[in-house]
Amino acid sequence: MREEITFNIEDLIEVLYPCHIEYILKNWRQKEQYIQPYLEKKNSKIHAFIR
């Protein structure tokens, strides 16, 4: 059985270089269900990477 891994993308944005965040978002399958709550926040840091 495979365990689900969860993380906070906004926390990662604070500690990784922008190119790493872009790589993660580009190659992350089924990311929409995980990042949707962040996209709904107007002040979310993810808006700098997803427009």
PDB file of N, CA, C and O in Angstrom:
ATOM      1  N   MET A   1       0.837  -1.176   0.000  1.00  0.00           N
ATOM      2  CA  MET A   1       0.000   0.000   0.000  1.00  0.00           C
ATOM      3  C   MET A   1       0.885   1.243   0.000  1.00  0.00           C
ATOM      4  O   MET A   1       1.879   1.321   0.722  1.00  0.00           O
ATOM      5  N   ARG A   2       0.506   2.195  -0.812  1.00  0.00           N
ATOM      6  CA  ARG A   2       1.278   3.426  -0.932  1.00  0.00           C
ATOM      7  C   ARG A   2       0.691   4.522  -0.056  1.00  0.00           C
ATOM      8  O   ARG A   2      -0.511   4.786  -0.099  1.00  0.00           O
ATOM      9  N   GLU A   3       1.522   5.140   0.716  1.00  0.00           N
ATOM     10  CA  GLU A   3       1.067   6.191   1.607  1.00  0.00           C
ATOM     11  C   GLU A   3       1.073   7.533   0.879  1.00  0.00           C
ATOM     12  O   GLU A   3       1.989   7.830   0.112  1.00  0.00           O
ATOM     13  N   GLU A   4       0.046   8.337   1.127  1.00  0.00           N
ATOM     14  CA  GLU A   4      -0.033   9.656   0.535  1.00  0.00           C
ATOM     15  C   GLU A   4       0.963  10.589   1.224  1.00  0.00           C
ATOM     16  O   GLU A   4       1.078  10.599   2.449  1.00  0.00           O
ATOM     17  N   ILE A   5       1.661  11.350   0.437  1.00  0.00           N
ATOM     18  CA  ILE A   5       2.590  12.338   0.968  1.00  0.00           C
ATOM     19  C   ILE A   5       1.946  13.705   0.803  1.00  0.00           C
ATOM     20  O   ILE A   5       1.475  14.056  -0.279  1.00  0.00           O
ATOM     21  N   THR A   6       1.931  14.455   1.860  1.00  0.00           N
ATOM     22  CA  THR A   6       1.362  15.793   1.792  1.00  0.00           C
ATOM     23  C   THR A   6       2.415  16.816   2.178  1.00  0.00           C
ATOM     24  O   THR A   6       3.303  16.543   2.986  1.00  0.00           O
ATOM     25  N   PHE A   7       2.303  17.988   1.592  1.00  0.00           N
ATOM     26  CA  PHE A   7       3.184  19.086   1.943  1.00  0.00           C
ATOM     27  C   PHE A   7       2.494  20.391   1.626  1.00  0.00           C
ATOM     28  O   PHE A   7       1.517  20.429   0.878  1.00  0.00           O
ATOM     29  N   ASN A   8       2.994  21.426   2.181  1.00  0.00           N
ATOM     30  CA  ASN A   8       2.445  22.759   1.976  1.00  0.00           C
ATOM     31  C   ASN A   8       3.296  23.448   0.916  1.00  0.00           C
ATOM     32  O   ASN A   8       4.465  23.747   1.158  1.00  0.00           O
ATOM     33  N   ILE A   9       2.721  23.700  -0.249  1.00  0.00           N
ATOM     34  CA  ILE A   9       3.478  24.305  -1.343  1.00  0.00           C
ATOM     35  C   ILE A   9       3.971  25.702  -0.968  1.00  0.00           C
ATOM     36  O   ILE A   9       5.027  26.129  -1.435  1.00  0.00           O
ATOM     37  N   GLU A  10       3.227  26.407  -0.139  1.00  0.00           N
ATOM     38  CA  GLU A  10       3.675  27.740   0.270  1.00  0.00           C
ATOM     39  C   GLU A  10       4.923  27.666   1.152  1.00  0.00           C
ATOM     40  O   GLU A  10       5.781  28.546   1.089  1.00  0.00           O
ATOM     41  N   ASP A  11       5.024  26.626   1.967  1.00  0.00           N
ATOM     42  CA  ASP A  11       6.242  26.445   2.759  1.00  0.00           C
ATOM     43  C   ASP A  11       7.423  26.144   1.848  1.00  0.00           C
ATOM     44  O   ASP A  11       8.527  26.642   2.072  1.00  0.00           O
ATOM     45  N   LEU A  12       7.200  25.344   0.837  1.00  0.00           N
ATOM     46  CA  LEU A  12       8.275  25.041  -0.112  1.00  0.00           C
ATOM     47  C   LEU A  12       8.719  26.279  -0.868  1.00  0.00           C
ATOM     48  O   LEU A  12       9.910  26.449  -1.129  1.00  0.00           O
ATOM     49  N   ILE A  13       7.788  27.141  -1.223  1.00  0.00           N
ATOM     50  CA  ILE A  13       8.123  28.374  -1.940  1.00  0.00           C
ATOM     51  C   ILE A  13       9.100  29.215  -1.127  1.00  0.00           C
ATOM     52  O   ILE A  13       9.959  29.895  -1.688  1.00  0.00           O
ATOM     53  N   GLU A  14       8.968  29.166   0.186  1.00  0.00           N
ATOM     54  CA  GLU A  14       9.852  29.953   1.055  1.00  0.00           C
ATOM     55  C   GLU A  14      11.264  29.395   1.137  1.00  0.00           C
ATOM     56  O   GLU A  14      12.203  30.148   1.396  1.00  0.00           O
ATOM     57  N   VAL A  15      11.439  28.098   0.923  1.00  0.00           N
ATOM     58  CA  VAL A  15      12.760  27.510   1.146  1.00  0.00           C
ATOM     59  C   VAL A  15      13.469  27.033  -0.129  1.00  0.00           C
ATOM     60  O   VAL A  15      14.669  26.760  -0.098  1.00  0.00           O
ATOM     61  N   LEU A  16      12.752  26.930  -1.230  1.00  0.00           N
ATOM     62  CA  LEU A  16      13.368  26.474  -2.478  1.00  0.00           C
ATOM     63  C   LEU A  16      13.572  27.635  -3.436  1.00  0.00           C
ATOM     64  O   LEU A  16      12.907  28.666  -3.333  1.00  0.00           O
ATOM     65  N   TYR A  17      14.490  27.458  -4.360  1.00  0.00           N
ATOM     66  CA  TYR A  17      14.697  28.452  -5.403  1.00  0.00           C
ATOM     67  C   TYR A  17      13.501  28.433  -6.358  1.00  0.00           C
ATOM     68  O   TYR A  17      12.872  27.392  -6.544  1.00  0.00           O
ATOM     69  N   PRO A  18      13.187  29.581  -6.963  1.00  0.00           N
ATOM     70  CA  PRO A  18      12.054  29.633  -7.899  1.00  0.00           C
ATOM     71  C   PRO A  18      12.130  28.588  -9.014  1.00  0.00           C
ATOM     72  O   PRO A  18      11.102  28.041  -9.414  1.00  0.00           O
ATOM     73  N   CYS A  19      13.323  28.307  -9.515  1.00  0.00           N
ATOM     74  CA  CYS A  19      13.435  27.311 -10.586  1.00  0.00           C
ATOM     75  C   CYS A  19      13.016  25.929 -10.102  1.00  0.00           C
ATOM     76  O   CYS A  19      12.500  25.131 -10.886  1.00  0.00           O
ATOM     77  N   HIS A  20      13.229  25.639  -8.833  1.00  0.00           N
ATOM     78  CA  HIS A  20      12.803  24.349  -8.279  1.00  0.00           C
ATOM     79  C   HIS A  20      11.284  24.281  -8.153  1.00  0.00           C
ATOM     80  O   HIS A  20      10.677  23.249  -8.439  1.00  0.00           O
ATOM     81  N   ILE A  21      10.682  25.370  -7.731  1.00  0.00           N
ATOM     82  CA  ILE A  21       9.219  25.418  -7.634  1.00  0.00           C
ATOM     83  C   ILE A  21       8.608  25.258  -9.022  1.00  0.00           C
ATOM     84  O   ILE A  21       7.640  24.516  -9.193  1.00  0.00           O
ATOM     85  N   GLU A  22       9.164  25.943 -10.007  1.00  0.00           N
ATOM     86  CA  GLU A  22       8.662  25.825 -11.375  1.00  0.00           C
ATOM     87  C   GLU A  22       8.769  24.387 -11.871  1.00  0.00           C
ATOM     88  O   GLU A  22       7.855  23.884 -12.524  1.00  0.00           O
ATOM     89  N   TYR A  23       9.870  23.732 -11.566  1.00  0.00           N
ATOM     90  CA  TYR A  23      10.061  22.339 -11.977  1.00  0.00           C
ATOM     91  C   TYR A  23       9.017  21.430 -11.317  1.00  0.00           C
ATOM     92  O   TYR A  23       8.421  20.576 -11.974  1.00  0.00           O
ATOM     93  N   ILE A  24       8.809  21.623 -10.031  1.00  0.00           N
ATOM     94  CA  ILE A  24       7.823  20.815  -9.310  1.00  0.00           C
ATOM     95  C   ILE A  24       6.443  21.000  -9.927  1.00  0.00           C
ATOM     96  O   ILE A  24       5.749  20.022 -10.203  1.00  0.00           O
ATOM     97  N   LEU A  25       6.048  22.241 -10.141  1.00  0.00           N
ATOM     98  CA  LEU A  25       4.715  22.509 -10.681  1.00  0.00           C
ATOM     99  C   LEU A  25       4.561  22.005 -12.111  1.00  0.00           C
ATOM    100  O   LEU A  25       3.480  21.568 -12.505  1.00  0.00           O
ATOM    101  N   LYS A  26       5.621  22.065 -12.874  1.00  0.00           N
ATOM    102  CA  LYS A  26       5.563  21.601 -14.262  1.00  0.00           C
ATOM    103  C   LYS A  26       5.407  20.084 -14.338  1.00  0.00           C
ATOM    104  O   LYS A  26       4.718  19.582 -15.226  1.00  0.00           O
ATOM    105  N   ASN A  27       6.026  19.359 -13.435  1.00  0.00           N
ATOM    106  CA  ASN A  27       6.076  17.906 -13.508  1.00  0.00           C
ATOM    107  C   ASN A  27       5.167  17.184 -12.510  1.00  0.00           C
ATOM    108  O   ASN A  27       5.169  15.955 -12.455  1.00  0.00           O
ATOM    109  N   TRP A  28       4.421  17.903 -11.752  1.00  0.00           N
ATOM    110  CA  TRP A  28       3.554  17.332 -10.731  1.00  0.00           C
ATOM    111  C   TRP A  28       2.234  16.913 -11.366  1.00  0.00           C
ATOM    112  O   TRP A  28       1.455  17.756 -11.813  1.00  0.00           O
ATOM    113  N   ARG A  29       1.991  15.623 -11.403  1.00  0.00           N
ATOM    114  CA  ARG A  29       0.736  15.109 -11.955  1.00  0.00           C
ATOM    115  C   ARG A  29      -0.380  15.303 -10.942  1.00  0.00           C
ATOM    116  O   ARG A  29      -0.172  15.153  -9.738  1.00  0.00           O
ATOM    117  N   GLN A  30      -1.538  15.629 -11.425  1.00  0.00           N
ATOM    118  CA  GLN A  30      -2.738  15.807 -10.610  1.00  0.00           C
ATOM    119  C   GLN A  30      -2.563  16.856  -9.516  1.00  0.00           C
ATOM    120  O   GLN A  30      -3.100  16.715  -8.417  1.00  0.00           O
ATOM    121  N   LYS A  31      -1.814  17.901  -9.823  1.00  0.00           N
ATOM    122  CA  LYS A  31      -1.568  18.938  -8.827  1.00  0.00           C
ATOM    123  C   LYS A  31      -2.778  19.804  -8.537  1.00  0.00           C
ATOM    124  O   LYS A  31      -2.858  20.418  -7.473  1.00  0.00           O
ATOM    125  N   GLU A  32      -3.719  19.863  -9.465  1.00  0.00           N
ATOM    126  CA  GLU A  32      -4.853  20.766  -9.326  1.00  0.00           C
ATOM    127  C   GLU A  32      -5.616  20.550  -8.023  1.00  0.00           C
ATOM    128  O   GLU A  32      -5.990  21.513  -7.354  1.00  0.00           O
ATOM    129  N   GLN A  33      -5.845  19.308  -7.667  1.00  0.00           N
ATOM    130  CA  GLN A  33      -6.608  19.041  -6.448  1.00  0.00           C
ATOM    131  C   GLN A  33      -5.870  19.485  -5.192  1.00  0.00           C
ATOM    132  O   GLN A  33      -6.504  19.765  -4.175  1.00  0.00           O
ATOM    133  N   TYR A  34      -4.567  19.552  -5.242  1.00  0.00           N
ATOM    134  CA  TYR A  34      -3.791  19.944  -4.071  1.00  0.00           C
ATOM    135  C   TYR A  34      -3.553  21.446  -3.989  1.00  0.00           C
ATOM    136  O   TYR A  34      -3.501  22.013  -2.897  1.00  0.00           O
ATOM    137  N   ILE A  35      -3.410  22.087  -5.140  1.00  0.00           N
ATOM    138  CA  ILE A  35      -3.101  23.513  -5.103  1.00  0.00           C
ATOM    139  C   ILE A  35      -4.329  24.407  -5.185  1.00  0.00           C
ATOM    140  O   ILE A  35      -4.224  25.616  -4.978  1.00  0.00           O
ATOM    141  N   GLN A  36      -5.484  23.838  -5.482  1.00  0.00           N
ATOM    142  CA  GLN A  36      -6.704  24.649  -5.606  1.00  0.00           C
ATOM    143  C   GLN A  36      -6.979  25.500  -4.369  1.00  0.00           C
ATOM    144  O   GLN A  36      -7.301  26.679  -4.522  1.00  0.00           O
ATOM    145  N   PRO A  37      -6.870  24.969  -3.156  1.00  0.00           N
ATOM    146  CA  PRO A  37      -7.114  25.825  -1.978  1.00  0.00           C
ATOM    147  C   PRO A  37      -6.163  27.025  -1.919  1.00  0.00           C
ATOM    148  O   PRO A  37      -6.553  28.100  -1.463  1.00  0.00           O
ATOM    149  N   TYR A  38      -4.925  26.849  -2.375  1.00  0.00           N
ATOM    150  CA  TYR A  38      -3.969  27.954  -2.366  1.00  0.00           C
ATOM    151  C   TYR A  38      -4.313  28.976  -3.447  1.00  0.00           C
ATOM    152  O   TYR A  38      -4.138  30.178  -3.248  1.00  0.00           O
ATOM    153  N   LEU A  39      -4.797  28.502  -4.579  1.00  0.00           N
ATOM    154  CA  LEU A  39      -5.167  29.396  -5.668  1.00  0.00           C
ATOM    155  C   LEU A  39      -6.374  30.254  -5.300  1.00  0.00           C
ATOM    156  O   LEU A  39      -6.534  31.353  -5.830  1.00  0.00           O
ATOM    157  N   GLU A  40      -7.204  29.775  -4.419  1.00  0.00           N
ATOM    158  CA  GLU A  40      -8.383  30.531  -4.005  1.00  0.00           C
ATOM    159  C   GLU A  40      -8.046  31.670  -3.053  1.00  0.00           C
ATOM    160  O   GLU A  40      -8.850  32.584  -2.869  1.00  0.00           O
ATOM    161  N   LYS A  41      -6.863  31.623  -2.446  1.00  0.00           N
ATOM    162  CA  LYS A  41      -6.421  32.704  -1.559  1.00  0.00           C
ATOM    163  C   LYS A  41      -5.781  33.807  -2.403  1.00  0.00           C
ATOM    164  O   LYS A  41      -4.888  33.536  -3.205  1.00  0.00           O
ATOM    165  N   LYS A  42      -6.227  35.028  -2.226  1.00  0.00           N
ATOM    166  CA  LYS A  42      -5.688  36.146  -3.009  1.00  0.00           C
ATOM    167  C   LYS A  42      -4.230  36.447  -2.670  1.00  0.00           C
ATOM    168  O   LYS A  42      -3.474  36.891  -3.534  1.00  0.00           O
ATOM    169  N   ASN A  43      -3.835  36.214  -1.440  1.00  0.00           N
ATOM    170  CA  ASN A  43      -2.481  36.552  -1.020  1.00  0.00           C
ATOM    171  C   ASN A  43      -1.521  35.354  -1.047  1.00  0.00           C
ATOM    172  O   ASN A  43      -0.431  35.423  -0.478  1.00  0.00           O
ATOM    173  N   SER A  44      -1.917  34.274  -1.695  1.00  0.00           N
ATOM    174  CA  SER A  44      -1.070  33.082  -1.761  1.00  0.00           C
ATOM    175  C   SER A  44       0.187  33.339  -2.597  1.00  0.00           C
ATOM    176  O   SER A  44       0.141  34.027  -3.617  1.00  0.00           O
ATOM    177  N   LYS A  45       1.281  32.786  -2.154  1.00  0.00           N
ATOM    178  CA  LYS A  45       2.564  32.945  -2.851  1.00  0.00           C
ATOM    179  C   LYS A  45       2.604  32.165  -4.160  1.00  0.00           C
ATOM    180  O   LYS A  45       3.463  32.425  -5.002  1.00  0.00           O
ATOM    181  N   ILE A  46       1.708  31.234  -4.344  1.00  0.00           N
ATOM    182  CA  ILE A  46       1.708  30.404  -5.539  1.00  0.00           C
ATOM    183  C   ILE A  46       1.295  31.178  -6.789  1.00  0.00           C
ATOM    184  O   ILE A  46       1.576  30.756  -7.910  1.00  0.00           O
ATOM    185  N   HIS A  47       0.631  32.307  -6.589  1.00  0.00           N
ATOM    186  CA  HIS A  47       0.196  33.119  -7.727  1.00  0.00           C
ATOM    187  C   HIS A  47       1.377  33.636  -8.546  1.00  0.00           C
ATOM    188  O   HIS A  47       1.223  33.950  -9.726  1.00  0.00           O
ATOM    189  N   ALA A  48       2.527  33.724  -7.939  1.00  0.00           N
ATOM    190  CA  ALA A  48       3.714  34.161  -8.682  1.00  0.00           C
ATOM    191  C   ALA A  48       4.159  33.110  -9.688  1.00  0.00           C
ATOM    192  O   ALA A  48       4.895  33.417 -10.626  1.00  0.00           O
ATOM    193  N   PHE A  49       3.717  31.875  -9.498  1.00  0.00           N
ATOM    194  CA  PHE A  49       4.129  30.772 -10.365  1.00  0.00           C
ATOM    195  C   PHE A  49       3.014  30.272 -11.281  1.00  0.00           C
ATOM    196  O   PHE A  49       3.275  29.714 -12.347  1.00  0.00           O
ATOM    197  N   ILE A  50       1.779  30.478 -10.857  1.00  0.00           N
ATOM    198  CA  ILE A  50       0.619  30.034 -11.666  1.00  0.00           C
ATOM    199  C   ILE A  50      -0.277  31.239 -11.860  1.00  0.00           C
ATOM    200  O   ILE A  50      -0.747  31.865 -10.910  1.00  0.00           O
ATOM    201  N   ARG A  51      -0.488  31.532 -13.112  1.00  0.00           N
ATOM    202  CA  ARG A  51      -1.331  32.697 -13.422  1.00  0.00           C
ATOM    203  C   ARG A  51      -2.616  32.277 -14.049  1.00  0.00           C
ATOM    204  O   ARG A  51      -3.448  33.123 -14.377  1.00  0.00           O
TER     205      ARG A  51
END
